[in-house]
Amino acid sequence: MKKVVIHIFHDDVSSLGTGSHVSERIRQVKDAQGVALEVYVFGPAEKALADPARSEYRDTLVSLAKNGVSVHVCRSIAEDMGKADEFTQIGFTLEYARDAFVRYALEGATVVSF
């Protein structure tokens, strides 16, 4: 099965909104299209998960995780923020960026970045 990875990095309103919205839209058709979906949140976009002003973005990612989408965040950033336990409790997987991106290359995944 082919894999689509939505990589959310930037913390501007357009990147957070579009990256999370596209992820949800792909979730809706992934089974019919025969693809796996994963979301990887890194850098400024991961820090935005802790910003109350960005709750819609966070809520969308939590909903994706609750609906069976693998949502990964950078372990190093989560630990530096003191959010590792919180992120795992809301359904996110902690994974170092270096490991995730090597894995995507080995899997032949299509990575789309926002």
N, C-alpha and C positions, 0 to 999 in steps of 0.2 A: 504494500500500500504506500502510495506517495504521501509525503508529509509537507504541510505548509506551516511555516513558523512566522508568527507576527512578532517582530522585535520592536519593542517600544523603548526608545532611548531619550528622546527630547522631552522637555517638560512644558513646552508651549501649549496653549489651549488646543490648537489645531492638531498637533501630534498626539496628545493624550486622547482627545475626543475621537479623532479618525482612527487611530490604532485600536482603541478599545471597541469602537463601533464596527469596524471591519471584522474584528475578531468575532463579535457576536453574529454578524451576518454570515460569516463563513461557518460558524457553528450550526447555523440553521440548515445549511445545505451540504455539510461535509459527508454525511452518510450517503445521501443520494448521489453525490459526486465521487464517492469512494476515496476520500482523502482523510488523513489524520490531521488534527490541528493542535498546535502547541503555541503558547504565548510565552515570550521571554522578556522580562522587564529588567532594565539595567540602567545604571547611571542616574541622571537627573529625574527620569521618569519613575525610578524606584523610590527616590526620596519624596516625590510628589504623592506617593501612597500614604504618607504620614501627614499630609496637609489637609486640614479640615475643609478648606476652600475647594479642594479637588475631590470631594466625596463622591460625586457622580462617576468619575473615572474609577475610583477604587471600588465602588459598588458594582460597576459593570464587570470588573475582573473577578470579584468575589462570586458574582452570579455565574460567570463562565466556569469557575472552579467547581461550583455546586452542581453544574450541569455536565460534569465529566470532562471538561477541557483541562489539560495539563497547563497550569500557569506556574511558571518558574520565575524566581527572582534571584539576583546575585547574592550568594551566601555571605560574601565579604561585606557588601554594603549593608545587608540586613543586620549582621552582627555589629558593624560599626555604629549603626543607628540604634542598636538595642531593641530591634524589632523582630529578631529571628523567631522567637517563640510565638509572638502575635501573628506573624505571617503564616507560620505553619498551622496555627489554630484556625485560621480563616481559609485554609485549603491550598495555600501556595507551597510549592516545592522549592527548597533552597538548593542552588547549584552554582558553583563558580562559573563565571563567564567563560573562562578558558576551556573548561570541560564541555560546556554547552555548545560552544561554537565549533570545537573539534568534532563533537558528536554529530552536529548537523552536517558537517562536511562528509563525514564517513557514511552517514545515512543518505546522502544525496538530497537532502531537504531543500525546498525552496524557501528562502528567508526574505521576507519583505520588512523593511525597516521604516519606522516613523519616528 
